[in-house]
Amino acid sequence: MNAIAIGEQLKTARETRGLTIDYVADETNIAKRYIAAMENEDFSVFPGEPYIVGFLRNYAEYLGLESNAIIQAFRGIRIQEQPVPIQELLQPKRVRIWPFVAAGAVVVLGVGGALAMRAFSPKNAADAPALTKSEPMQHTLDSASFEKRLYEGDTLIVPYAGDTYKLRIAKIDDRVAIETPVGVSRFMLGEEGSIDLDKDNQPELVAFIVDFQKNDAARGAVIRFSAAGSLAVSMPGMESAAAAAEAQEAPAPAATEDPAVPERPSSQESIVFSGKRSPYPFVINVTFRNYAMFRHEIDRKDREERYYHKGDQISVTANNSAKLWTSNAAACKLTIQASGGQSADVELGLPGEVAVKQVRWTQSDDGTWSLGVYNVN
């Protein structure tokens, strides 16, 4: 296939079938401007090369062309577009001495390696410096909320009622063990629990495990500590926060709707489930109506990216959050399932639109939890 004729072949295949660009856009969910750009070989309108490859594959397969040949032809164009340094064209070729330098370096490295192996042989192992673990960090709770990645041995100092209390990250294995003044509490991922500091059977602190990798203590754990009860009241700034919350709850004067004024943008798009007592794992089922590049990242650690075909389906389970990215928003239909048989359908966006969303749990002021879909810039 001639690389120069990519656009011509796409256009000819479309016109031979008697298809208009508007019709193809409706059928493939590819924006009309991208279809025209591919047929004109104007690849500058695409955000990046992965988008170009994805749309070329989608469009070629829809027209019945060999998509792999189209992609190879495009990459051939990219190679030809790479500039050749003018020095390579003007300067005469010289005898390259790097092979001799490389050979000498190999000899030097070989001798050095032998000496190093001898130096660190069992006879001299005692002389080698020992690896030392980084010292545990100490933090202080100086606001109503504290969230940070903590590691085994790290401590959190909590000033309260004229005294100080210490929490220590004792162990990170299948759970996160936190040593408190009343004993050791163990939490699973996404679990929330109360902590009693002064042994009065009243919780002064709430711990929530945001993120950690099981049996991998080296990565630590992201933990959110929130002041509760009398500790929350004693925290600086809590009175002004309470007044702001009351002002927010007061009814606002009704505003007349003006259709000419666009809606103010917001990072929150929709709430899927609300009013839950605690967060719990949720399942995302994705059905592909058309071809699309799709990537998902579960609980900030497990990431997978693939090019999916029309009719493909995937299912992922998340404890706290799922970040989703797609090159063709309308091609993906999401169904989110929760415990108790609840389910909700979610649309990611418009045809040909690049969408980045995050599905995650958030806690409201009254302590209840909501699972929402948020835009990611």
Buried (B, 14 or more C-beta within 10 A) or exposed (E): BEBEEBBEBBBBBBEEEEBEBEEBBEEBBBBBBBBBBBBEBEBEBBEEEBBBBBBBBBBBBBBEBEBEBBBEBBBBEEEEEEEEEEEEEEEEEEEEEEEEEEEEEEEEEEEEEEEEEEEEEEEEEEEEEEEEEEEEEEBEBEEBEBEBEBBBBBBBEBBBEEEEBEBBBBBBEEBBBBBBEBEEBBBEBBBBBEBBBBEEEEBBBBBBBBBBBEEEBEBBBBBBBBBBBBBBEBBEEBEEEEEEEEEEEEEEEEEEEEEEEEEEEEEEBEEBBEEBEEBBBBBBBBBBBBBBBBBBBBBBEEEEEEBBEBEBEBEBEBBBBBBBBBBBBBBBBBBBBBEEEEBBEBBBBEBBBBBBBBBBBBBEEEEEBBBBBBBEE
